[in-house]
Amino acid sequence: MAPMRCSICGRQFDPENSTAMPFCSERCRSIDRLRWLNEQYGLPYESEPRLGGDGGGDADRDD
């Protein structure tokens, strides 16, 4: 398999020999986990527009 580049440290590594995929090491995996837990990473979020005063839902829809 072709070498990959670790998204944390930038080091190239052989994915077949890595026990921490998709990272090169457990250290880089831990760094990534801490970034998620400390909310340094996040998923994009767009709030949905609020509907008019009728409670706005599709509870009566039969799809």
PQR file with spaces between the fields and no chain letter, atoms N, CA, C, O and H, PARSE charges and radii, in Angstrom:
ATOM       1  N    MET     1       0.841   -1.172    0.000 -0.4000 1.5000
ATOM       2  CA   MET     1       0.000    0.000    0.000 -0.0000 2.0000
ATOM       3  C    MET     1       0.895    1.248    0.000  0.5500 1.7000
ATOM       4  O    MET     1       2.004    1.230    0.535 -0.5500 1.4000
ATOM       5  N    ALA     2       0.404    2.304   -0.595 -0.4000 1.5000
ATOM       6  CA   ALA     2       1.171    3.541   -0.702 -0.0000 2.0000
ATOM       7  C    ALA     2       1.295    4.214    0.660  0.5500 1.7000
ATOM       8  O    ALA     2       0.386    4.123    1.485 -0.5500 1.4000
ATOM       9  H    ALA     2      -0.496    2.318   -1.029  0.4000 1.0000
ATOM      10  N    PRO     3       2.415    4.885    0.897 -0.5600 1.5000
ATOM      11  CA   PRO     3       2.584    5.592    2.168  0.2800 2.0000
ATOM      12  C    PRO     3       1.525    6.678    2.335  0.5500 1.7000
ATOM      13  O    PRO     3       1.048    7.263    1.363 -0.5500 1.4000
ATOM      14  N    MET     4       1.174    6.929    3.585 -0.4000 1.5000
ATOM      15  CA   MET     4       0.224    7.995    3.917 -0.0000 2.0000
ATOM      16  C    MET     4       0.958    9.057    4.712  0.5500 1.7000
ATOM      17  O    MET     4       2.059    8.831    5.215 -0.5500 1.4000
ATOM      18  H    MET     4       1.561    6.453    4.375  0.4000 1.0000
ATOM      19  N    ARG     5       0.332   10.217    4.818 -0.4000 1.5000
ATOM      20  CA   ARG     5       0.897   11.298    5.615 -0.0000 2.0000
ATOM      21  C    ARG     5      -0.018   11.522    6.819  0.5500 1.7000
ATOM      22  O    ARG     5      -1.233   11.655    6.670 -0.5500 1.4000
ATOM      23  H    ARG     5      -0.562   10.401    4.410  0.4000 1.0000
ATOM      24  N    CYS     6       0.566   11.561    7.991 -0.4000 1.5000
ATOM      25  CA   CYS     6      -0.180   11.770    9.230 -0.0000 2.0000
ATOM      26  C    CYS     6      -0.733   13.196    9.254  0.5500 1.7000
ATOM      27  O    CYS     6      -0.002   14.155    9.004 -0.5500 1.4000
ATOM      28  H    CYS     6       1.553   11.452    8.113  0.4000 1.0000
ATOM      29  N    SER     7      -2.013   13.328    9.555 -0.4000 1.5000
ATOM      30  CA   SER     7      -2.643   14.648    9.557 -0.0000 2.0000
ATOM      31  C    SER     7      -2.249   15.485   10.775  0.5500 1.7000
ATOM      32  O    SER     7      -2.518   16.686   10.803 -0.5500 1.4000
ATOM      33  H    SER     7      -2.606   12.549    9.759  0.4000 1.0000
ATOM      34  N    ILE     8      -1.625   14.881   11.768 -0.4000 1.5000
ATOM      35  CA   ILE     8      -1.216   15.620   12.970 -0.0000 2.0000
ATOM      36  C    ILE     8       0.221   16.116   12.855  0.5500 1.7000
ATOM      37  O    ILE     8       0.477   17.308   13.024 -0.5500 1.4000
ATOM      38  H    ILE     8      -1.407   13.905   11.745  0.4000 1.0000
ATOM      39  N    CYS     9       1.158   15.223   12.570 -0.4000 1.5000
ATOM      40  CA   CYS     9       2.574   15.621   12.556 -0.0000 2.0000
ATOM      41  C    CYS     9       3.152   15.761   11.142  0.5500 1.7000
ATOM      42  O    CYS     9       4.231   16.328   10.972 -0.5500 1.4000
ATOM      43  H    CYS     9       0.950   14.254   12.433  0.4000 1.0000
ATOM      44  N    GLY    10       2.448   15.252   10.137 -0.4000 1.5000
ATOM      45  CA   GLY    10       2.910   15.380    8.759 -0.0000 2.0000
ATOM      46  C    GLY    10       3.893   14.310    8.325  0.5500 1.7000
ATOM      47  O    GLY    10       4.351   14.316    7.182 -0.5500 1.4000
ATOM      48  H    GLY    10       1.571   14.791   10.276  0.4000 1.0000
ATOM      49  N    ARG    11       4.221   13.398    9.214 -0.4000 1.5000
ATOM      50  CA   ARG    11       5.184   12.335    8.904 -0.0000 2.0000
ATOM      51  C    ARG    11       4.562   11.307    7.965  0.5500 1.7000
ATOM      52  O    ARG    11       3.389   10.962    8.107 -0.5500 1.4000
ATOM      53  H    ARG    11       3.850   13.393   10.143  0.4000 1.0000
ATOM      54  N    GLN    12       5.352   10.813    6.998 -0.4000 1.5000
ATOM      55  CA   GLN    12       4.896    9.725    6.148 -0.0000 2.0000
ATOM      56  C    GLN    12       5.048    8.411    6.891  0.5500 1.7000
ATOM      57  O    GLN    12       6.015    8.204    7.625 -0.5500 1.4000
ATOM      58  H    GLN    12       6.305   11.093    6.882  0.4000 1.0000
ATOM      59  N    PHE    13       4.061    7.507    6.689 -0.4000 1.5000
ATOM      60  CA   PHE    13       4.135    6.208    7.353 -0.0000 2.0000
ATOM      61  C    PHE    13       3.448    5.163    6.492  0.5500 1.7000
ATOM      62  O    PHE    13       2.664    5.482    5.597 -0.5500 1.4000
ATOM      63  H    PHE    13       3.275    7.675    6.094  0.4000 1.0000
ATOM      64  N    ASP    14       3.756    3.922    6.779 -0.4000 1.5000
ATOM      65  CA   ASP    14       3.157    2.793    6.068 -0.0000 2.0000
ATOM      66  C    ASP    14       1.883    2.392    6.808  0.5500 1.7000
ATOM      67  O    ASP    14       1.961    1.922    7.943 -0.5500 1.4000
ATOM      68  H    ASP    14       4.393    3.662    7.506  0.4000 1.0000
ATOM      69  N    PRO    15       0.714    2.566    6.195 -0.5600 1.5000
ATOM      70  CA   PRO    15      -0.542    2.267    6.889  0.2800 2.0000
ATOM      71  C    PRO    15      -0.681    0.795    7.291  0.5500 1.7000
ATOM      72  O    PRO    15      -1.406    0.481    8.236 -0.5500 1.4000
ATOM      73  N    GLU    16      -0.006   -0.095    6.596 -0.4000 1.5000
ATOM      74  CA   GLU    16      -0.081   -1.510    6.945 -0.0000 2.0000
ATOM      75  C    GLU    16       0.640   -1.824    8.254  0.5500 1.7000
ATOM      76  O    GLU    16       0.348   -2.831    8.899 -0.5500 1.4000
ATOM      77  H    GLU    16       0.583    0.160    5.829  0.4000 1.0000
ATOM      78  N    ASN    17       1.579   -0.963    8.648 -0.4000 1.5000
ATOM      79  CA   ASN    17       2.346   -1.188    9.874 -0.0000 2.0000
ATOM      80  C    ASN    17       1.901   -0.288   11.019  0.5500 1.7000
ATOM      81  O    ASN    17       2.490   -0.333   12.099 -0.5500 1.4000
ATOM      82  H    ASN    17       1.816   -0.144    8.125  0.4000 1.0000
ATOM      83  N    SER    18       0.884    0.517   10.807 -0.4000 1.5000
ATOM      84  CA   SER    18       0.427    1.429   11.848 -0.0000 2.0000
ATOM      85  C    SER    18      -0.669    0.776   12.679  0.5500 1.7000
ATOM      86  O    SER    18      -1.622    0.213   12.139 -0.5500 1.4000
ATOM      87  H    SER    18       0.405    0.554    9.929  0.4000 1.0000
ATOM      88  N    THR    19      -0.524    0.857   13.987 -0.4000 1.5000
ATOM      89  CA   THR    19      -1.560    0.362   14.883 -0.0000 2.0000
ATOM      90  C    THR    19      -2.514    1.479   15.289  0.5500 1.7000
ATOM      91  O    THR    19      -3.437    1.256   16.073 -0.5500 1.4000
ATOM      92  H    THR    19       0.250    1.314   14.425  0.4000 1.0000
ATOM      93  N    ALA    20      -2.294    2.681   14.755 -0.4000 1.5000
ATOM      94  CA   ALA    20      -3.089    3.849   15.138 -0.0000 2.0000
ATOM      95  C    ALA    20      -3.750    4.518   13.941  0.5500 1.7000
ATOM      96  O    ALA    20      -3.960    5.731   13.944 -0.5500 1.4000
ATOM      97  H    ALA    20      -1.545    2.862   14.118  0.4000 1.0000
ATOM      98  N    MET    21      -4.072    3.749   12.935 -0.4000 1.5000
ATOM      99  CA   MET    21      -4.677    4.331   11.730 -0.0000 2.0000
ATOM     100  C    MET    21      -5.858    5.202   12.085  0.5500 1.7000
ATOM     101  O    MET    21      -6.638    4.826   12.960 -0.5500 1.4000
ATOM     102  H    MET    21      -3.900    2.764   12.933  0.4000 1.0000
ATOM     103  N    PRO    22      -6.029    6.334   11.458 -0.5600 1.5000
ATOM     104  CA   PRO    22      -5.304    6.884   10.316  0.2800 2.0000
ATOM     105  C    PRO    22      -4.123    7.770   10.708  0.5500 1.7000
ATOM     106  O    PRO    22      -3.729    8.652    9.945 -0.5500 1.4000
ATOM     107  N    PHE    23      -3.564    7.542   11.881 -0.4000 1.5000
ATOM     108  CA   PHE    23      -2.417    8.315   12.343 -0.0000 2.0000
ATOM     109  C    PHE    23      -1.177    7.443   12.341  0.5500 1.7000
ATOM     110  O    PHE    23      -1.261    6.219   12.248 -0.5500 1.4000
ATOM     111  H    PHE    23      -3.885    6.826   12.501  0.4000 1.0000
ATOM     112  N    CYS    24      -0.020    8.092   12.444 -0.4000 1.5000
ATOM     113  CA   CYS    24       1.236    7.338   12.397 -0.0000 2.0000
ATOM     114  C    CYS    24       1.569    6.684   13.721  0.5500 1.7000
ATOM     115  O    CYS    24       2.336    5.721   13.757 -0.5500 1.4000
ATOM     116  H    CYS    24       0.049    9.086   12.520  0.4000 1.0000
ATOM     117  N    SER    25       1.003    7.193   14.822 -0.4000 1.5000
ATOM     118  CA   SER    25       1.361    6.669   16.149 -0.0000 2.0000
ATOM     119  C    SER    25       0.224    6.916   17.137  0.5500 1.7000
ATOM     120  O    SER    25      -0.705    7.678   16.868 -0.5500 1.4000
ATOM     121  H    SER    25       0.381    7.976   14.793  0.4000 1.0000
ATOM     122  N    GLU    26       0.324    6.252   18.282 -0.4000 1.5000
ATOM     123  CA   GLU    26      -0.647    6.475   19.355 -0.0000 2.0000
ATOM     124  C    GLU    26      -0.562    7.902   19.869  0.5500 1.7000
ATOM     125  O    GLU    26      -1.568    8.476   20.285 -0.5500 1.4000
ATOM     126  H    GLU    26       1.078    5.633   18.500  0.4000 1.0000
ATOM     127  N    ARG    27       0.635    8.477   19.841 -0.4000 1.5000
ATOM     128  CA   ARG    27       0.802    9.866   20.277 -0.0000 2.0000
ATOM     129  C    ARG    27      -0.047   10.805   19.432  0.5500 1.7000
ATOM     130  O    ARG    27      -0.751   11.659   19.969 -0.5500 1.4000
ATOM     131  H    ARG    27       1.452    8.011   19.502  0.4000 1.0000
ATOM     132  N    CYS    28       0.017   10.651   18.107 -0.4000 1.5000
ATOM     133  CA   CYS    28      -0.766   11.512   17.217 -0.0000 2.0000
ATOM     134  C    CYS    28      -2.263   11.239   17.363  0.5500 1.7000
ATOM     135  O    CYS    28      -3.075   12.158   17.261 -0.5500 1.4000
ATOM     136  H    CYS    28       0.589    9.957   17.671  0.4000 1.0000
ATOM     137  N    ARG    29      -2.624    9.990   17.599 -0.4000 1.5000
ATOM     138  CA   ARG    29      -4.035    9.657   17.831 -0.0000 2.0000
ATOM     139  C    ARG    29      -4.535   10.360   19.091  0.5500 1.7000
ATOM     140  O    ARG    29      -5.647   10.888   19.106 -0.5500 1.4000
ATOM     141  H    ARG    29      -1.964    9.244   17.682  0.4000 1.0000
ATOM     142  N    SER    30      -3.726   10.370   20.141 -0.4000 1.5000
ATOM     143  CA   SER    30      -4.108   11.028   21.392 -0.0000 2.0000
ATOM     144  C    SER    30      -4.228   12.533   21.225  0.5500 1.7000
ATOM     145  O    SER    30      -5.143   13.150   21.770 -0.5500 1.4000
ATOM     146  H    SER    30      -2.823    9.942   20.129  0.4000 1.0000
ATOM     147  N    ILE    31      -3.306   13.125   20.473 -0.4000 1.5000
ATOM     148  CA   ILE    31      -3.367   14.569   20.202 -0.0000 2.0000
ATOM     149  C    ILE    31      -4.674   14.902   19.501  0.5500 1.7000
ATOM     150  O    ILE    31      -5.337   15.875   19.859 -0.5500 1.4000
ATOM     151  H    ILE    31      -2.563   12.624   20.031  0.4000 1.0000
ATOM     152  N    ASP    32      -5.050   14.112   18.510 -0.4000 1.5000
ATOM     153  CA   ASP    32      -6.290   14.341   17.777 -0.0000 2.0000
ATOM     154  C    ASP    32      -7.492   14.217   18.709  0.5500 1.7000
ATOM     155  O    ASP    32      -8.390   15.058   18.676 -0.5500 1.4000
ATOM     156  H    ASP    32      -4.511   13.322   18.219  0.4000 1.0000
ATOM     157  N    ARG    33      -7.512   13.181   19.534 -0.4000 1.5000
ATOM     158  CA   ARG    33      -8.627   12.976   20.470 -0.0000 2.0000
ATOM     159  C    ARG    33      -8.773   14.165   21.410  0.5500 1.7000
ATOM     160  O    ARG    33      -9.886   14.634   21.648 -0.5500 1.4000
ATOM     161  H    ARG    33      -6.782   12.499   19.560  0.4000 1.0000
ATOM     162  N    LEU    34      -7.648   14.659   21.952 -0.4000 1.5000
ATOM     163  CA   LEU    34      -7.701   15.805   22.852 -0.0000 2.0000
ATOM     164  C    LEU    34      -8.207   17.062   22.148  0.5500 1.7000
ATOM     165  O    LEU    34      -8.904   17.873   22.758 -0.5500 1.4000
ATOM     166  H    LEU    34      -6.744   14.278   21.759  0.4000 1.0000
ATOM     167  N    ARG    35      -7.871   17.227   20.899 -0.4000 1.5000
ATOM     168  CA   ARG    35      -8.369   18.388   20.146 -0.0000 2.0000
ATOM     169  C    ARG    35      -9.882   18.323   20.009  0.5500 1.7000
ATOM     170  O    ARG    35     -10.559   19.346   20.115 -0.5500 1.4000
ATOM     171  H    ARG    35      -7.304   16.569   20.404  0.4000 1.0000
ATOM     172  N    TRP    36     -10.418   17.130   19.772 -0.4000 1.5000
ATOM     173  CA   TRP    36     -11.879   16.977   19.712 -0.0000 2.0000
ATOM     174  C    TRP    36     -12.495   17.260   21.081  0.5500 1.7000
ATOM     175  O    TRP    36     -13.476   17.998   21.176 -0.5500 1.4000
ATOM     176  H    TRP    36      -9.868   16.299   19.686  0.4000 1.0000
ATOM     177  N    LEU    37     -11.932   16.683   22.134 -0.4000 1.5000
ATOM     178  CA   LEU    37     -12.495   16.848   23.467 -0.0000 2.0000
ATOM     179  C    LEU    37     -12.415   18.290   23.960  0.5500 1.7000
ATOM     180  O    LEU    37     -13.291   18.734   24.702 -0.5500 1.4000
ATOM     181  H    LEU    37     -11.135   16.084   22.057  0.4000 1.0000
ATOM     182  N    ASN    38     -11.388   19.019   23.563 -0.4000 1.5000
ATOM     183  CA   ASN    38     -11.237   20.422   23.937 -0.0000 2.0000
ATOM     184  C    ASN    38     -11.966   21.359   22.982  0.5500 1.7000
ATOM     185  O    ASN    38     -11.840   22.580   23.073 -0.5500 1.4000
ATOM     186  H    ASN    38     -10.677   18.658   22.960  0.4000 1.0000
ATOM     187  N    GLU    39     -12.729   20.771   22.066 -0.4000 1.5000
ATOM     188  CA   GLU    39     -13.532   21.510   21.088 -0.0000 2.0000
ATOM     189  C    GLU    39     -12.703   22.427   20.192  0.5500 1.7000
ATOM     190  O    GLU    39     -13.161   23.492   19.778 -0.5500 1.4000
ATOM     191  H    GLU    39     -12.831   19.779   21.992  0.4000 1.0000
ATOM     192  N    GLN    40     -11.465   21.991   19.898 -0.4000 1.5000
ATOM     193  CA   GLN    40     -10.661   22.711   18.926 -0.0000 2.0000
ATOM     194  C    GLN    40     -11.107   22.341   17.514  0.5500 1.7000
ATOM     195  O    GLN    40     -10.884   23.091   16.564 -0.5500 1.4000
ATOM     196  H    GLN    40     -11.093   21.126   20.235  0.4000 1.0000
ATOM     197  N    TYR    41     -11.731   21.194   17.392 -0.4000 1.5000
ATOM     198  CA   TYR    41     -12.334   20.755   16.140 -0.0000 2.0000
ATOM     199  C    TYR    41     -13.837   20.801   16.330  0.5500 1.7000
ATOM     200  O    TYR    41     -14.336   20.764   17.455 -0.5500 1.4000
ATOM     201  H    TYR    41     -11.912   20.585   18.164  0.4000 1.0000
ATOM     202  N    GLY    42     -14.543   20.881   15.232 -0.4000 1.5000
ATOM     203  CA   GLY    42     -15.994   20.817   15.297 -0.0000 2.0000
ATOM     204  C    GLY    42     -16.558   20.552   13.920  0.5500 1.7000
ATOM     205  O    GLY    42     -15.875   20.709   12.908 -0.5500 1.4000
ATOM     206  H    GLY    42     -14.137   20.912   14.319  0.4000 1.0000
ATOM     207  N    LEU    43     -17.790   20.156   13.899 -0.4000 1.5000
ATOM     208  CA   LEU    43     -18.478   19.928   12.635 -0.0000 2.0000
ATOM     209  C    LEU    43     -19.259   21.175   12.276  0.5500 1.7000
ATOM     210  O    LEU    43     -19.805   21.842   13.154 -0.5500 1.4000
ATOM     211  H    LEU    43     -18.345   20.029   14.721  0.4000 1.0000
ATOM     212  N    PRO    44     -19.315   21.494   10.993 -0.5600 1.5000
ATOM     213  CA   PRO    44     -20.080   22.684   10.598  0.2800 2.0000
ATOM     214  C    PRO    44     -21.560   22.499   10.937  0.5500 1.7000
ATOM     215  O    PRO    44     -22.099   21.397   10.832 -0.5500 1.4000
ATOM     216  N    TYR    45     -22.195   23.575   11.337 -0.4000 1.5000
ATOM     217  CA   TYR    45     -23.589   23.510   11.740 -0.0000 2.0000
ATOM     218  C    TYR    45     -24.300   24.739   11.234  0.5500 1.7000
ATOM     219  O    TYR    45     -23.846   25.864   11.444 -0.5500 1.4000
ATOM     220  H    TYR    45     -21.757   24.470   11.422  0.4000 1.0000
ATOM     221  N    GLU    46     -25.399   24.528   10.577 -0.4000 1.5000
ATOM     222  CA   GLU    46     -26.257   25.630   10.158 -0.0000 2.0000
ATOM     223  C    GLU    46     -27.599   25.422   10.825  0.5500 1.7000
ATOM     224  O    GLU    46     -28.235   24.382   10.655 -0.5500 1.4000
ATOM     225  H    GLU    46     -25.767   23.614   10.406  0.4000 1.0000
ATOM     226  N    SER    47     -28.027   26.417   11.587 -0.4000 1.5000
ATOM     227  CA   SER    47     -29.316   26.268   12.248 -0.0000 2.0000
ATOM     228  C    SER    47     -30.421   26.314   11.199  0.5500 1.7000
ATOM     229  O    SER    47     -30.311   26.997   10.180 -0.5500 1.4000
ATOM     230  H    SER    47     -27.510   27.262   11.726  0.4000 1.0000
ATOM     231  N    GLU    48     -31.477   25.577   11.473 -0.4000 1.5000
ATOM     232  CA   GLU    48     -32.602   25.547   10.547 -0.0000 2.0000
ATOM     233  C    GLU    48     -33.464   26.773   10.789  0.5500 1.7000
ATOM     234  O    GLU    48     -33.638   27.207   11.928 -0.5500 1.4000
ATOM     235  H    GLU    48     -31.567   25.022   12.300  0.4000 1.0000
ATOM     236  N    PRO    49     -34.002   27.327    9.715 -0.5600 1.5000
ATOM     237  CA   PRO    49     -34.853   28.514    9.894  0.2800 2.0000
ATOM     238  C    PRO    49     -36.097   28.170   10.704  0.5500 1.7000
ATOM     239  O    PRO    49     -36.668   27.090   10.556 -0.5500 1.4000
ATOM     240  N    ARG    50     -36.500   29.077   11.541 -0.4000 1.5000
ATOM     241  CA   ARG    50     -37.700   28.865   12.354 -0.0000 2.0000
ATOM     242  C    ARG    50     -38.930   29.097   11.486  0.5500 1.7000
ATOM     243  O    ARG    50     -38.982   30.029   10.684 -0.5500 1.4000
ATOM     244  H    ARG    50     -36.036   29.955   11.662  0.4000 1.0000
ATOM     245  N    LEU    51     -39.902   28.236   11.664 -0.4000 1.5000
ATOM     246  CA   LEU    51     -41.145   28.366   10.925 -0.0000 2.0000
ATOM     247  C    LEU    51     -42.085   29.294   11.670  0.5500 1.7000
ATOM     248  O    LEU    51     -41.879   29.595   12.845 -0.5500 1.4000
ATOM     249  H    LEU    51     -39.860   27.479   12.316  0.4000 1.0000
ATOM     250  N    GLY    52     -43.124   29.747   10.969 -0.4000 1.5000
ATOM     251  CA   GLY    52     -44.120   30.654   11.559 -0.0000 2.0000
ATOM     252  C    GLY    52     -44.737   30.078   12.819  0.5500 1.7000
ATOM     253  O    GLY    52     -44.409   28.958   13.209 -0.5500 1.4000
ATOM     254  H    GLY    52     -43.291   29.502   10.014  0.4000 1.0000
ATOM     255  N    GLY    53     -45.620   30.819   13.458 -0.4000 1.5000
ATOM     256  CA   GLY    53     -46.154   30.517   14.777 -0.0000 2.0000
ATOM     257  C    GLY    53     -47.016   29.276   14.910  0.5500 1.7000
ATOM     258  O    GLY    53     -47.629   29.115   15.966 -0.5500 1.4000
ATOM     259  H    GLY    53     -45.887   31.729   13.141  0.4000 1.0000
ATOM     260  N    ASP    54     -47.117   28.389   13.941 -0.4000 1.5000
ATOM     261  CA   ASP    54     -48.019   27.242   14.067 -0.0000 2.0000
ATOM     262  C    ASP    54     -47.359   26.049   14.758  0.5500 1.7000
ATOM     263  O    ASP    54     -47.889   24.939   14.697 -0.5500 1.4000
ATOM     264  H    ASP    54     -46.619   28.519   13.084  0.4000 1.0000
ATOM     265  N    GLY    55     -46.244   26.249   15.395 -0.4000 1.5000
ATOM     266  CA   GLY    55     -45.567   25.128   16.025 -0.0000 2.0000
ATOM     267  C    GLY    55     -44.630   24.450   15.059  0.5500 1.7000
ATOM     268  O    GLY    55     -43.755   23.687   15.467 -0.5500 1.4000
ATOM     269  H    GLY    55     -45.814   27.151   15.444  0.4000 1.0000
ATOM     270  N    GLY    56     -44.804   24.721   13.793 -0.4000 1.5000
ATOM     271  CA   GLY    56     -43.926   24.314   12.713 -0.0000 2.0000
ATOM     272  C    GLY    56     -43.425   22.899   12.739  0.5500 1.7000
ATOM     273  O    GLY    56     -42.278   22.707   13.142 -0.5500 1.4000
ATOM     274  H    GLY    56     -45.515   25.341   13.462  0.4000 1.0000
ATOM     275  N    GLY    57     -44.102   21.977   12.385 -0.4000 1.5000
ATOM     276  CA   GLY    57     -43.582   20.644   12.334 -0.0000 2.0000
ATOM     277  C    GLY    57     -44.268   19.873   11.235  0.5500 1.7000
ATOM     278  O    GLY    57     -45.247   20.332   10.647 -0.5500 1.4000
ATOM     279  H    GLY    57     -45.034   22.132   12.058  0.4000 1.0000
ATOM     280  N    ASP    58     -43.761   18.742   10.978 -0.4000 1.5000
ATOM     281  CA   ASP    58     -44.358   17.881    9.966 -0.0000 2.0000
ATOM     282  C    ASP    58     -44.946   16.650   10.636  0.5500 1.7000
ATOM     283  O    ASP    58     -44.892   15.556   10.074 -0.5500 1.4000
ATOM     284  H    ASP    58     -42.966   18.369   11.457  0.4000 1.0000
ATOM     285  N    ALA    59     -45.513   16.813   11.840 -0.4000 1.5000
ATOM     286  CA   ALA    59     -46.001   15.674   12.599 -0.0000 2.0000
ATOM     287  C    ALA    59     -47.150   14.958   11.893  0.5500 1.7000
ATOM     288  O    ALA    59     -47.344   13.759   12.094 -0.5500 1.4000
ATOM     289  H    ALA    59     -45.557   17.702   12.296  0.4000 1.0000
ATOM     290  N    ASP    60     -47.908   15.674   11.071 -0.4000 1.5000
ATOM     291  CA   ASP    60     -49.057   15.068   10.401 -0.0000 2.0000
ATOM     292  C    ASP    60     -48.724   14.488    9.055  0.5500 1.7000
ATOM     293  O    ASP    60     -49.603   13.938    8.391 -0.5500 1.4000
ATOM     294  H    ASP    60     -47.750   16.648   10.908  0.4000 1.0000
ATOM     295  N    ARG    61     -47.471   14.594    8.624 -0.4000 1.5000
ATOM     296  CA   ARG    61     -47.090   14.087    7.302 -0.0000 2.0000
ATOM     297  C    ARG    61     -46.962   12.582    7.303  0.5500 1.7000
ATOM     298  O    ARG    61     -46.453   11.983    8.251 -0.5500 1.4000
ATOM     299  H    ARG    61     -46.757   15.041    9.163  0.4000 1.0000
ATOM     300  N    ASP    62     -47.424   11.990    6.243 -0.4000 1.5000
ATOM     301  CA   ASP    62     -47.254   10.545    6.019 -0.0000 2.0000
ATOM     302  C    ASP    62     -46.370   10.371    4.811  0.5500 1.7000
ATOM     303  O    ASP    62     -46.856   10.384    3.681 -0.5500 1.4000
ATOM     304  H    ASP    62     -47.837   12.476    5.473  0.4000 1.0000
ATOM     305  N    ASP    63     -45.079   10.207    5.027 -0.4000 1.5000
ATOM     306  CA   ASP    63     -44.160   10.020    3.886 -0.0000 2.0000
ATOM     307  C    ASP    63     -43.985    8.569    3.585  0.5500 1.7000
ATOM     308  O    ASP    63     -43.251    8.214    2.663 -0.5500 1.4000
ATOM     309  H    ASP    63     -44.684   10.196    5.946  0.4000 1.0000
